[in-house]
Each structure stands twice: as C-alpha cells, then as structure tokens.
Amino acid sequence: MKRLIGSNQEIAQLLYMEQLELSQQNSDVEELVEDIIAHVRTGGDEALRHYSAKFDKIDLDELQVSQDLIDQAFDKVDQDVLAALKNAKGNIESYHCQQLEKGFEDQPSDGVLRGQLIRPIERVGVYVPGGTAAYPSSVLMNVIPAKIAGVKEIIMITPPQKEFVPAILVAAKLAGVDKIFQVGGAQGIAALAYGTESIPKVDKITGPGNIFVATAKKQVFGIVGIDMIAGPSEIGIIADESANPAYVAADLLSQAEHDILARAILVTNSEKLADAVEVELEQQLQTLEREAIARPSIEKNGRIILAEDVDSMFELMNLVAPEHLEIAMNHAYDYLDKVENAGSIFLGHYTSEPIGDYYAGTNHVLPTTATSRFSSALGVHDFIKRIQYTQYSKAAIHAAEKDITSLAYAEGLQAHARAIEVRNDRN
Amino acid sequence: MKRLIGSNQEIAQLLYMEQLELSQQNSDVEELVEDIIAHVRTGGDEALRHYSAKFDKIDLDELQVSQDLIDQAFDKVDQDVLAALKNAKGNIESYHCQQLEKGFEDQPSDGVLRGQLIRPIERVGVYVPGGTAAYPSSVLMNVIPAKIAGVKEIIMITPPQKEFVPAILVAAKLAGVDKIFQVGGAQGIAALAYGTESIPKVDKITGPGNIFVATAKKQVFGIVGIDMIAGPSEIGIIADESANPAYVAADLLSQAEHDILARAILVTNSEKLADAVEVELEQQLQTLEREAIARPSIEKNGRIILAEDVDSMFELMNLVAPEHLEIAMNHAYDYLDKVENAGSIFLGHYTSEPIGDYYAGTNHVLPTTATSRFSSALGVHDFIKRIQYTQYSKAAIHAAEKDITSLAYAEGLQAHARAIEVRNDRN
C-alpha cells in the first residue's frame, strides 16, 4: 500500500480529493437516463417490457414475481443460508427497534399546545441489483428498518433473470416485502417514482445499484425521497502495536474485494505493525479468489499513514470520516469518545467489519466519501416523518399578538399581521 | 379562486402537476453557477471580492461583519422587535429541545455490545438572503436547532449591503451565530462548501435563497450536506361550516402575499363557507399592501375544492401533502389522527398559520411540493449524526462464525468470510 506523509490536514485533504475522483460519475449517462424515465412516465408497463427485452434480453409477461416462485425459493435455498438469514434478521430487528422515535407534546403556557407526530412513510420502494451484486444481506438492511418504522407497503424491484437467486427472494419474504416486481435499471426507478399500470408509485426509494440506477435516483429525487447515492466502499483502520497484522490485513482485503475503486486505509502509530500488515496482505492476496479485484484496489487505493500518537490517529480519521471504522486497539471501547465522524465503528481486535455487513444488526447502508461528516447509516429515522402541530386558544393568540405583528410588520408582511389581528375582538 | 371538481385522486394529481410546474427551476442558471463555484474554489477571497463588486456593486475590504456593527444593531433595532425576537427564541428553544435524541447501547448476547452514538455536525453554514427577503425569523429557525444539537461553529453568510437590517444581525447574535460574513449568491455557497482564506469550510449548509443560491446548494450537495431545496410556499386549509370566513381568507392571503407562485388551497364540505371566503378575500385584498403579489397568487394558484364529507377532506389533503395545514374545525385536535402528510399543522379557529412562522416555536422551514410525503420540518435531527458501534468478544465471533461465513460465501465474498475465519484458533 502507498504510504502517505504530511500533516493530518494535508493527508486528509489529499485522501478526500482522491476519494472524490473515485466516486466521480459518468455524466454521459445522464441523458440516456432522462430519456428512459420520460419513456416510462408515458409508456408505463409497455415501456418496462421494451427495456427488459432491450437491456435484459428477456421477454416479460408478468411483471410481478409470483407467490409460487417465492415459495419455491424456500425449498431451493441452502439451509445454512436460511438459518443465517433468520438469525441476522433477528439481530437487525433488535438493533433497529431501539431507533424508534416517539412523538411529544407540551403546553408551554396557558392555552398553547405544541407537539410532534411521528408518521411512517406510506409506501417505499427497494432496489435490489441482479447478477453477482444481488446481496440478500442488503435486502434485509433496506427492508427491516422500513418495516419497523411502520411503512404500510414495501415494493421490491430487481432486474428480470432466467432464474432468481433463491436467497434474494427468501430474504425479501423474511423481511416483509409486500410485492416483488422484476424490473431493473433506470426504468425500474422511473416505475417506482411515477407508477405504472402494474407498479404502484412509492414515496421513497432506497437500495444500491449501478450507475444507471444511481443516476436515475438522483433525477427522481424530489418527486420521491431517496436514501443516498453511495460512492465506492471504504474502511479506515486505526491500529496500534497491540493489533494482529493478520486480522488487520484480512479486514483491509474484505473491503478491497468489493471493487477496484474500494479504498482501505490503515492509520497506525507502529511502523512495525505497518510493515507486518504489508507482508500479510501479500500472503493473503495470493490465495484470494477475488485477487483480480482486491490486488489493484489495495495497490492503487490502499493507503498507510504513520501517526505520531493516539490522538493524532483519531484526529486524522475524523477528518477522513470513513464509512467503516475499525479501532484495533486494546480497550477500544474507551476510545469511542474520540470519534466524531464515521458511519459504523468496530471495536477491538475481534470485531471484524464483515460482522456488521451481515450479522451484528447494525445497518450496512452507510455514508461514503466523507459524508459521515453530515449523514448517517440507514435506519428507522429514514422511513418516518416528523409532523409539527400547534394549537392556540383565543386568549393565547391575543397575548402573543404584539410580538407576532411586530415581527410581521418588520418583515414587511402585512397579511401575516392581519391574520392575527382579524381574530382580535376589536375587529 | 378556481374551483376544482373530480375524484380526490384526480384532483390531487392535477394539483401536484401544477405544483411541480410552479417549482420548476431555470436550467440556464446551472452553467453560470458551475462557473462561479469553480472560480471561488480556485480564487478564494479574491473571487468573492470580484463577485461582490460585479453583482452587489460593493467593494469589500473585510469579508467578516465586525463585532462593532453587530453591537450597534442592538441600539438601532426597534425595541418591540427585539422583545419579540427574544420571546420567539425562547419558544423555539423549548420546542426544539424536545427533539434531542439520546444514543443507546445494548448487549443482545454474551460478549456482544452494540450501540448508537449521537454526534453534532461540527460546522454549519446558514444562508440569509439580503434585501426585502431578509427575514430575522428565518435566522432563528435555522440557527437555534443547530445550536441545540451542539454544533460547534455556526457561520452565517448574507449578501453585502450598504446597511444591514439591524434585526438580522440581532437575531444572529441572539441565536448564537459564531461568525457572520458578507457574501451572497452562489459565490457564498461555494465559499461555505470549499472554504476560502477567510471563510471556514462547513459540513452542512441550510437556509433559503434565490435561484442562484438554490442551484449552488444542489451542486455542492455531497461535498456538504444541505437542508432542502424549497419550492414556493403552500397552505392547505380544511374548513367546515364552523369556520369563520374572515379568518380563513386572512390565512389564505398570508400565504399568497409571499410570492405570486405561492399556493393557497381551501378544502371544505360547506359551499356556504366557500362562497363567504371568496367574498372576504376580495374585501381584504382591496386594502392589502402587497395586493400586487397576493391577488395574482390567489387568482392563478388559489384553489377551492368542495368535498363530500370530513373523511374525504382529509383523504384529499393527505394526497396533497401541504407544507402548512390548517384544520379550521371545532375540536380540531381530535382530527390529528387523520393526518398522514403535512409539514406543520395548525389546529382550530384561532391558530393562524403566521403563529408558526414567527412565534409558537415549531420550525417554519418546511417541506414543499408534496415532499412532506417523505420529509419533515427542519429540526435538531438535521444537525446530528447517528454513529453505530459494535464490539464482539473472541467467543462471540466464534459463535457467529458459521452464520456469517455462510452468508459471505453465498454472496461470493471470500475475503469477508476469511476475515472471520482468520480470528479462529484453528488458524
């Protein structure tokens, strides 16, 4: 891995500029996606069938995936995978239930009532990629928080395939998806945003996808809500001399195998550890199935930074604001206070990042490209709305009249003042 | 106002299409804004001075607004306005404090610890328009929730002016703004997103602005967080025969005076009320200072819909998902359960919408153009991050190994499985 030298500010700035470049999207796609969305808006189901034949080379009769097919998936799925999905589901549920928000109400003065209602978003669409990027774990991560929030209907879409991955259909059923449609790409996103004869219009779309899906999500944002546009995945590991180089290397590689553009960063105050991790990386790479992805990812985008001390390691990592943060130190929990920016934190030598991808119950849909400075993991809060309410009695509005009208007149908004004054008995 | 007839679904769809048109942005602006942002990124303060001379016709020496100027504003400001700002601040604080979230932690099984940290966003930028759109109330609404969230530094920017509106500087000081810079437009947004020699780079930008500001916010989204891109303001009033036509008309006009594009919608099951409101509208318009704005707004964009019954009124309004919703009925509180989509609700005959604009303490930065289907009023939650954390002991990861590796292999991600297996004593 490339080693970087400089002040934390300089290194963080450099890493950020590189990261932005890695997450650059192809703007040629924009126009094509615009056309596809416009076509689906007017053409509905027929447009979807057209694109399925064109892009997926499949002639679709029924757009909806039948209950039979879903039932069959339960027979076909590997039984260890089924058991693991059920256990993962339990953990994701028990973690996310803790995110449920309650409304509130107060009576700050006589005749005044204020509050906040929590309402679930009514209908949500979840995109699930096809082929090798079809991850049943992502189905659970997107659907379960929506279900806990109380979303009334969850629609899943996924590209048409000769044969669906059974674990995908199983995960959808376990998590509580209401309907599954076989439509992918920008055309699928358009169908969710605007609705067609078969596919109901949703209020929010979540889930990962390729450049066409990501571009389409951006374009329909505002018509519907979206979760986020994820860049390449990242891991940042803070490790000191107590860390096991084999563990650290394995965790860096688990990130690198995702994508040539994925980024693995090691920050350490131990040169000895840095050297040992590099030896381990090479050894582990040699027998890795996805070496063709992981090696160029590590060599091009992997970075090692030697820090002076513990505080400096955390200062740098807060500037980097990584998607995944591992703290490979003894008593890692005690360092939580030092973390300001990260999507998800993994504490200590045994908490390998893939635990979070699959199992612990925390969400694996996380902010990338330093956006953890201002955004968070997908959660129940992404599937609710907070609605304010206020009630003033006649006496209360009279008591507030002078203050409100002073401000309204100061802002030059006479009709605002009048709406208060008209309720006064003088009128 | 124009009266609409049809099914709730049809009317809602029509209103939505009209609303989208009202909020259409000018795409010619895109390129100009791109140029300005690129220039500020490379040129820093000098670029800001260039644009100030060009657009604002002011040669700037110091970009920062001095403490002296802020102190003087307290002498110049109208004392009734100062008192009203202080009272409004108290109400906004006491409402928003109730939105503060706590983290959580659980131990779902032996050796497993999971939790969620709440961290404030570090540095926030607030845009405040100049001229007649400089609203001190908006300063309070944007800054106070950030302050309650614990944001460490709040930077306000506002276009340079020969003389600042004293109430704006006073509101900034009262709310807890740390630094004020006199820079506006797209150049100001660029300065906040990328930083210059004088202006620190922020993590999130909030606050309303003209088309240049809105376009710039869209373009820097991802580099920084943003609040929302607001469309024209809207009010939806549900009223029955118990409503006072003079009150209803005054409230419709308080929305209409904002902007020719603003939209006022009345849904009622009483034809008598509908007729009486129209008479009142005409009477009140004749003496309104901003008649030139309010009249075309009401005539072009105002809508009255006659509904069959109470349930139908709420069904339609939930489809419309208005920014502001008034329930002008007796026992209005009892109808809260029927509301699914709205930014802020005003209950009963005396709770005029401007109470929320200025005073009650609820936020007036609200989702427009039916986006209350999936988003909420600005609040403390917009200025925090939720950071997940997990800790597994050696025994706990061994217990989870089979499940995690089953899923990793099923997804074809061997390095993910290995990161778990390497921690097993067998290795």
Interface residues (C-beta under 8 A of the other chain):
Chain A: L20 D78 D80 V81 A83 A84 L85 N87 A88 N91 S94 Y95 Q98 Q99 E101 F104 D106 P108 V112 L113 R114 Q116 L117 R119 I121 E122 T132 Y135 P136 S137 A167 D203 K204 G222 I223 V224 G225 I229 A246 Y247 A250 D251 L253 S254 A256 E257 H258 Q284 L288 E289 R290 A294 A332 Y333 L336 V339 E340 N341 A342 G343 S344 I345 F346 L347 G348 H349 Y350 T351 S352 E353 P354 I355 G356 D357 Y358 Y359 A360 G361 T362 N363 T369 T371 S372 R373 F374 S375 S376 A377 G379 H381 K385 R386 I387 Q388 Y389 T390 Q391 Y392 S393 K394 A396 I397 A400 K402 D403 I404 S406 L407 A408 A410 E411 G412 L413 Q414 A415 H416 A417 R418 A419 I420 V422 R423 N427
Chain B: L20 D78 D80 V81 A83 A84 L85 N87 A88 N91 S94 Y95 Q98 Q99 E101 F104 D106 P108 V112 L113 R114 Q116 L117 R119 I121 E122 T132 Y135 P136 S137 A167 D203 K204 G222 I223 V224 G225 I229 A246 Y247 A250 D251 L253 S254 A256 E257 H258 Q284 L288 E289 R290 A294 A332 Y333 L336 V339 E340 N341 A342 G343 S344 I345 F346 L347 G348 H349 Y350 T351 S352 E353 P354 I355 G356 D357 Y358 Y359 A360 G361 T362 N363 T369 T371 S372 R373 F374 S375 S376 A377 G379 H381 K385 R386 I387 Q388 Y389 T390 Q391 Y392 S393 K394 A396 I397 A400 K402 D403 I404 S406 L407 A408 A410 E411 G412 L413 Q414 A415 H416 A417 R418 A419 I420 V422 R423 N427
